[in-house]
């Protein structure tokens, strides 16, 4: 479970990920792409948009590896070293859980504005 303290512990790392991956630029390009798709009668679902963003983050994950581990460690109440040693699938699932939770994404979005 994510309580407020954990969320605030993760926030600096989430902002670092956002900045290092230039998510503002990614978001603007994606919005243009989705707007064009909508005009062509091919609307993009929120799930599809979320999957695209997740793929973008994963593709560029080497740029934010330490921040990635820190976010997961905060969420799982573990050290970064423990997260690095656990199976990758568990780490990835936790990261996905964090960034697909509507309450958390709203919190991070509001906190970064």
C-alpha positions in Angstrom: 0.0 0.0 0.0 1.2 3.5 -0.8 0.8 6.0 2.0 1.4 9.7 1.7 4.9 9.5 3.2 6.0 6.9 0.6 4.5 9.0 -2.2 6.4 12.1 -1.1 9.6 10.0 -0.8 9.1 8.9 -4.4 8.2 12.3 -5.8 11.8 13.7 -6.3 12.7 10.5 -8.2 9.6 10.7 -10.3 10.3 14.3 -11.2 13.9 13.4 -12.1 12.6 10.6 -14.4 10.1 13.1 -16.0 12.9 15.7 -16.6 15.6 13.3 -17.7 13.3 11.6 -20.3 12.0 15.0 -21.4 8.4 13.8 -20.9 7.0 17.3 -21.6 8.3 17.0 -25.2 7.1 13.3 -25.4 3.7 14.3 -24.1 3.3 17.2 -26.6 4.3 15.0 -29.6 1.9 12.2 -28.4 -0.9 14.8 -28.1 -0.4 15.9 -31.6 -0.3 12.3 -32.8 -3.5 11.4 -31.0 -5.2 14.6 -32.2 -4.4 13.6 -35.8 -5.7 10.1 -35.1 -8.9 11.5 -33.7 -9.4 13.6 -36.8 -8.9 10.6 -39.0 -11.6 8.7 -37.0 -9.1 6.5 -35.2 -9.4 7.6 -31.6 -6.7 6.4 -29.2 -7.9 4.9 -25.9 -6.4 6.0 -22.6 -5.1 2.5 -22.1 -3.3 2.6 -25.5 -1.8 6.0 -24.6 -0.7 4.7 -21.2 1.0 1.7 -22.8 2.8 4.0 -25.3 4.1 6.1 -22.5 5.2 3.0 -20.5 7.0 1.7 -23.6 8.8 5.1 -24.0 9.9 5.0 -20.4 11.1 1.4 -20.7 12.9 2.1 -24.0 14.8 5.0 -22.3 15.2 3.3 -18.9 19.0 3.3 -18.9 18.9 7.1 -18.6 16.9 6.8 -15.3 18.0 3.4 -13.9 18.9 4.7 -10.4 15.7 6.7 -10.1 13.8 3.7 -11.3 15.2 1.5 -8.5 14.7 4.3 -5.9 11.0 4.6 -6.8 10.4 0.8 -6.6 12.4 0.6 -3.3 10.3 3.3 -1.8 7.1 1.6 -2.8 8.2 -1.8 -1.6 9.8 -0.6 1.6 13.2 -2.0 0.5 16.7 -0.7 -0.1 17.8 0.1 -3.6 20.3 -2.8 -3.3 17.4 -5.2 -2.4 15.5 -4.1 -5.4 18.5 -4.5 -7.7 18.9 -8.1 -6.5 15.3 -9.1 -6.9 13.9 -10.6 -10.1 13.5 -8.1 -12.9 9.9 -9.1 -13.5 9.0 -8.2 -9.9 10.6 -4.8 -10.2 8.9 -4.1 -13.5 5.5 -5.2 -12.2 5.9 -2.8 -9.2 6.9 0.0 -11.5 3.9 -0.6 -13.7 1.6 -0.8 -10.7 2.8 2.6 -9.5 2.4 4.3 -12.8 -0.9 2.8 -13.9 -2.6 3.5 -10.5 -5.1 6.3 -11.3 -4.8 7.8 -7.8 -1.0 7.8 -7.9 -0.8 9.2 -11.4 -3.1 12.0 -10.4 -1.0 12.7 -7.3 2.2 12.9 -9.3 0.6 15.0 -12.0 -0.7 17.5 -9.5 2.6 17.6 -7.6 4.6 18.3 -10.7 2.4 21.2 -11.8 
